[in-house]
């Protein structure tokens, strides 16, 4: 009972303790999940100007964009493209809402007419856009396909957005003008001229090793210029790459196997001796080449010398028919080439033709109804007529030819080189005689061709080439894996740098990898590596071996840079030269009391130089380069006046103004005002959206929601 009484007395205390424990548990959950505390769902990919982009919206667009960009585009490239599209839409919509801009039904129809006006599907018999056909099309897909209708709505939204953007940019451009006063100022900037004398002591006159820039000085510079050095969270890495490339032994083996293909030999197949012909004596050269060549197939046609492999062209053209050259190196391949035949053909040909297509022929239009046999019969009948009377050729072209590209030229192709046309057309026009006419079948149909002219004559070559790609053998691939693994194991006892130096491996540093980056210099697209470096569990100094395209990379994380101001180390390449220039300027100026050019030149061992016709528009001094501050001082002086010491871009200057020539006054400055207006317009076109985006509030959560 005594115990029960004590519990009753402490009930309030117990309740309070339990309540505090529960509250602490809830708080820990909130703080461990920042999204819940901030009211943000894991389903939100981004918030742009207060508008959320959901994961469903985002990934639906990513899927469509991946199809458009194709398999060559990486997932990060696709996602970045989609993200930028969402940002642009949200940024511009904010502007449209502020101005009350919208696309009404009439304007929407005009936009659709502009975009779809050339589509035959929405044209009437006269070839003009038919609004009724568009209405019918929309009604039809709405009834028959929800997917197609949804795609149409998305298309309309895209067209409307594009139209609004054009309206917005048009309004801004319309307001981008320049006054006559601005035109007058532009005229003066270009045509006010000064002549000067000057002395320059270049910063390069003081060796860099005489000037020390400390970390504290760089840190101070960063703090005074914070906006320039704000950075997102990033990581630095270094890596050693182990590439799967063919060894010299591999190359020797590839060449040896090619050499074995030249002559006939006896081989054993199924315990029987079989006699096989080689490249030299094979009777079916096409089959032989195609069976033994990587990537390259036999080309049963003639080539000019310029079309032969550049590294072997001189040798191949000097061979006798039947001779073989190689193996020889051509890029990533070892090749073996046999000269099969030579011929002399014209350099160029002029011909005219009539194309009669048939059902199934390449580029045949839906209205084509002739079968192949009917097309041949019709073409033969036209040939019979034309052989009797070639004057009918132009009319037959208009009446029957489906090659619209040549109809206006009476079916004519003027002076084309060998290999420009499809093989059957080419062979007829280059190998027949001028005046010959006949029907020739190609993938496009039956061509009624007349050879009208031939110019020049060159030797052409038919060459059979077997190519073997230079690739690492299995033994080499295994060795690369062993080397990468051995290096990784060695890191247990040595530092990354020591291990690389001991094995004479190249150490490759990469700085500032952002969380959404895709590309790593020297390796290419490597999202897995980037994600690893930004993983909370990955610590500075950690290393890991990654399989990459064509080998392995052993990667070490060397630095994690928090979001905020750039580190002193990363800022040094940018800041140190600026601070060094300031220090050198002070060293040059210290102890100098000169008030004339001659005195300053004498004190610093320099010469007095002159420069004439300097203007403010292009503030360049002959012998010194671009020096806007120095030129500004010169324009501010009176004739005969001498400046103080000036810290310029390339050195310390003292300048004296010798003469000033004012710009000629004009009756009207409109031309210069137009020039200023054009400059403003160019700035609007290139920088307006960037400025709007910079001013927008963009929260990017992709790193935690989709990456």
GUMIRO-735608 format. One record per residue (C-alpha): residue in three letters; x, y, z. Coordinates in steps of 0.05 Angstrom, whole numbers, plus 5000, padded with zeros to 4 digits. Layout:
BEGIN
ALAXYZ...
END
This chain:
BEGIN
UNK500050005000UNK505750475016UNK508450374946UNK501750494914UNK500851134954UNK507651384930UNK505751244858UNK499251624866UNK503152214895UNK507852214835UNK502452114781UNK502952834756UNK510452784752UNK510052134713UNK505052414664UNK509553024653UNK515652584641UNK511952144591UNK509152754555UNK516153064549UNK518952404522UNK513552364469UNK514653094450UNK522152974444UNK520852364400UNK516252764354UNK521353334349UNK527052854333UNK522752574277UNK521453254249UNK528653474251UNK531052824221UNK526252954163UNK527153674144UNK521853624090UNK516453474142UNK518754054186UNK518554524127UNK511954254101UNK515353994037UNK513553314009UNK518652833981UNK514252853919UNK516253573903UNK522053623853UNK522554383853UNK519055013876UNK519455593827UNK516556263847UNK512155903897UNK509555383847UNK511254643861UNK513454163808UNK511353453829UNK515352833816UNK509752553772UNK509753183728UNK517253183723UNK518352453708UNK512752443655UNK516452993618UNK523152643628UNK520352013595UNK517952413534UNK524452813530UNK528652173533UNK524851913472UNK526152563435UNK533552613453UNK534951883440UNK539151363476UNK545551763467UNK543152283518UNK544652113590UNK539152123643UNK542352733675UNK542453113609UNK535152943598UNK533253143669UNK537053803665UNK533553963599UNK526653823630UNK528354213693UNK530454823653UNK523954773613UNK519854773677UNK523955363704UNK522955763640UNK515555623639UNK514655823712UNK519056443706UNK515456693644UNK508556523672UNK510056973731UNK511357543682UNK505057393642UNK500757403705UNK503658063728UNK502058373660UNK495458013651UNK497757693586UNK493857113558UNK492356753493UNK485156813473UNK481556333425UNK482456763363UNK489956843375UNK490456103390UNK487455923323UNK492356393288UNK498156073325UNK495855383305UNK494955613233UNK502155873234UNK504855223263UNK500554733223UNK499255123159UNK504254713118UNK501354043141UNK497253713084UNK492753413138UNK489854103152UNK489754383081UNK483954443032UNK484054272958UNK487454942943UNK493154782992UNK490755303043UNK489855193118UNK482754953133UNK480355123203UNK474554633196UNK479454053184UNK483254233248UNK476654253288UNK474653583259UNK481453283276UNK481153523349UNK473953263357UNK476052593328UNK481952463374UNK477952703434UNK472852153420UNK477651603399UNK484151663439UNK485051963508UNK492651903500UNK492752283434UNK488052813461UNK492352913523UNK498352993476UNK494453503435UNK492653903498UNK500053903517UNK501754133446UNK496754703450UNK499554913517UNK506554913487UNK504155333427UNK500555823474UNK506655893518UNK511056023458UNK506056543433UNK505956893500UNK513456903503UNK513757213434UNK508757733456UNK512657883520UNK519357943486UNK516158353430UNK513458853482UNK520258913515UNK523659003447UNK518559533427UNK520459923489UNK527859843476UNK529560483439UNK534961003443UNK534161763446UNK537762273402UNK541762473464UNK544161753471UNK545861773397UNK549862413407UNK553562103465UNK555161483423UNK557861933368UNK562362293418UNK564861643449UNK566861403380UNK569662043351UNK572362483407UNK579862343402UNK585862483446UNK593362453432UNK597662283492UNK604662153516UNK605461643571UNK610261223612UNK608460523632UNK611960073683UNK609259373669UNK607458903726UNK611658373692UNK617858783709UNK617158503780UNK618057743784UNK612157363814UNK616557023866UNK618057713896UNK610757793914UNK607157353966UNK599557313971UNK597357004038UNK591156584052UNK588757124099UNK589057644044UNK585157193997UNK580057064052UNK579257804064UNK578257933989UNK572857383987UNK569157694046UNK569158374013UNK566558083947UNK561857543973UNK557057563913UNK562657353865UNK564656753907UNK558156443928UNK558255703909UNK553755103915UNK555854483953UNK561154103914UNK566453563920UNK573653493896UNK576552833874UNK582852533845UNK583051883806UNK587451393770UNK584751103706UNK586050403681UNK584150363607UNK582649733569UNK586849873508UNK590349383462UNK597449213481UNK603149153430UNK602248393435UNK594848473418UNK596548903357UNK601748403333UNK596547843340UNK591348233300UNK596248363244UNK598447633244UNK591247403236UNK590247883178UNK596547633145UNK593946913151UNK587947113108UNK592247293047UNK594146623018UNK590845943011UNK591845463069UNK590044783094UNK585944763158UNK582844213200UNK575344213210UNK571943623244UNK578443233242UNK578943323167UNK583843723126UNK580244263087UNK583544703034UNK581245433040UNK582745982991UNK585246643017UNK584047362996UNK588947292938UNK585246732902UNK578146732930UNK572746682877UNK567347022918UNK570847642943UNK564547962972UNK563047363015UNK570247303037UNK570948033057UNK564248053093UNK565847413132UNK572647653156UNK571848413166UNK569648793228UNK564549353215UNK566549463142UNK562949093086UNK565148983014UNK563449562968UNK562249302898UNK563649962863UNK569150402839UNK572250962880UNK576551562864UNK583451612895UNK580652132943UNK575551632969UNK580751102985UNK583751083056UNK588251683059UNK593951313093UNK594150793037UNK591551152975UNK598351282943UNK600450552950UNK593650262929UNK593450662865UNK600250392844UNK598449662854UNK597149182796UNK590248872794UNK590348282842UNK595848552886UNK594848602962UNK597349153009UNK597649083085UNK596448983140UNK596749733150UNK594250193206UNK588350643191UNK585550983253UNK582750453300UNK583549893250UNK588749463217UNK586849353145UNK588448893087UNK586749143017UNK586548812949UNK586049192884UNK580348832848UNK579749242785UNK580949922753UNK577150312701UNK577050992668UNK570751402675UNK568552122666UNK569852612722UNK562752872719UNK556252742681UNK550253132659UNK543752732652UNK536152802653UNK531052302677UNK523752142688UNK522051762752UNK516351262749UNK515051002820UNK511350372840UNK507750142902UNK512949992956UNK518550402923UNK522550862968UNK519151552975UNK513151322935UNK507051752953UNK500451442977UNK497051602911UNK501951152873UNK498050532849UNK502450212795UNK505549542812UNK512949432796UNK511149052732UNK506349602710UNK511650142724UNK516849762683UNK511949662625UNK510050402626UNK517350622630UNK519250172571UNK513550472530UNK516051182544UNK523150972525UNK520650722458UNK517351392444UNK523351802467UNK528351402426UNK524251602366UNK523152332388UNK527352612446UNK523853282440UNK518152992481UNK522652902542UNK521053562576UNK513553452569UNK514052732595UNK517853002656UNK512153472672UNK506752942659UNK509752322691UNK515952442735UNK515152402810UNK521952712824UNK519553412840UNK526553652854UNK528353602781UNK521653742746UNK522954492739UNK529654332706UNK526353862655UNK528853272696UNK536053492690UNK541953392738UNK547853812717UNK554953562723UNK554953122784UNK561052712806UNK561651962811UNK558251652873UNK553352232882UNK547451832854UNK544751152873UNK549150592843UNK544450382786UNK543451102763UNK550851252771UNK553150642733UNK548650782673UNK550451522667UNK557951412676UNK558950772638UNK554350892578UNK555551382522UNK552952082512UNK546152032478UNK544351352507UNK537351292535UNK534050722573UNK529950522634UNK533850352698UNK530850072762UNK533050352830UNK529950332899UNK525850952880UNK522650642818UNK524250622744UNK528451192717UNK528251362643UNK535251652636UNK538652022579UNK546152152584UNK546952872560UNK554353002572UNK560752742603UNK566953142622UNK574152952638UNK576852262652UNK580051942713UNK582251262736UNK577650942788UNK579250352832UNK575249772860UNK578449562925UNK576649002973UNK578649163044UNK578448723106UNK578749123170UNK579948873241UNK578649353299UNK584449443347UNK581549193412UNK584648913475UNK584948153482UNK581647793540UNK588547723571UNK589648473568UNK582748613597UNK584248133654UNK590948473667UNK587549163670UNK582748893722UNK588448603762UNK592449263759UNK586349663782UNK584949173839UNK592349163860UNK592549913862UNK586249933904UNK589149423953UNK595649813958UNK591750413986UNK590950034051UNK598250164066UNK599950774025UNK596851454011UNK593351543945UNK598851993919UNK604551533943UNK601350923911UNK600351283845UNK607451543845UNK610350863863UNK606750533804UNK607951133758UNK600551233746UNK597851903724UNK594052253780UNK588152653753UNK584753173798UNK577653423786UNK574754003827UNK567754263842UNK563253683825UNK556153923840UNK550953443866UNK547253433799UNK553353413754UNK553952863704UNK560552933669UNK567452823699UNK573353083659UNK577252513627UNK571851983641UNK565352263614UNK558452143641UNK559151833710UNK553051963755UNK554951383800UNK561551693819UNK558552383830UNK553052093874UNK558351703914UNK562352333928UNK556152703954UNK553652113996UNK553552294070UNK557151634086UNK562951804040UNK568452164078UNK574352564054UNK579952084040UNK575351504022UNK576851143956UNK573150653911UNK574150283846UNK568850413792UNK567650043727UNK567350563671UNK566650523596UNK573150203572UNK576350043638UNK576450243712UNK577550863753UNK580050853825UNK577251493855UNK578951853920UNK574652393952UNK579452953970UNK574853513991UNK567653664009UNK565854393998UNK559754654034UNK554855124002UNK556855844017UNK563256214001UNK568755893959UNK574655613997UNK581255993997UNK584455423959UNK579355433903UNK579156193900UNK586756273897UNK587456193820UNK582456763811UNK584157223869UNK591657153875UNK593257483807UNK588858083825UNK592158173893UNK598958063863UNK597558613813UNK595559083869UNK601858923908UNK606259023847UNK602859693834UNK604359913905UNK611659683899UNK612360083834UNK609160703864UNK612660703931UNK618061243936UNK616361563869UNK615562323874UNK615862473800UNK610962963772UNK613162933699UNK613562373649UNK620962463641UNK622262423716UNK617961793723UNK621261473662UNK628161623690UNK626361353759UNK623860693731UNK628460603672UNK622860683621UNK621661093558UNK616561623543UNK611861363489UNK606261683448UNK599461453424UNK594561833379UNK587161843362UNK584861463424UNK577361433436UNK572961233494UNK568960713455UNK575160283445UNK579960513501UNK586260193472UNK593160503476UNK598260323422UNK603859943455UNK600059813519UNK593459483501UNK586559593530UNK586860093587UNK580060403601UNK581960743667UNK588261063637UNK584361303576UNK578961583622UNK584261983659UNK586962243592UNK580062503572UNK579362833640UNK585763233633UNK586663903598UNK591463963540UNK598463963569UNK596063673635UNK599563083668UNK596162553710UNK598262243776UNK600661513777UNK595061063753UNK594260313768UNK592460053699UNK590959353672UNK598059183650UNK602259653693UNK602860323728UNK601960923682UNK603161663681UNK599762013622UNK600062713591UNK594662963545UNK597763293484UNK591563443442UNK584063363440UNK580063323376UNK572563373387UNK567662973345UNK564663353286UNK557763613304UNK552263293263UNK545563583242UNK542162933264UNK544362363310UNK538861873290UNK543761383258UNK547761333322UNK541261283363UNK539360703318UNK546060393332UNK545060453408UNK538060173400UNK540759563363UNK545859453418UNK540259483470UNK536059003430UNK541758513426UNK542558553501UNK535158433511UNK535357823466UNK541357513501UNK540357723573UNK533057853588UNK531057143606UNK537557043645UNK535857663686UNK528757423699UNK531356733720UNK536557043766UNK531057443801UNK526556843809UNK526056423872UNK528155723852UNK528655143901UNK531654523869UNK530253863906UNK532353393850UNK538353133889UNK533752803940UNK527552643898UNK529752393829UNK537252313827
END
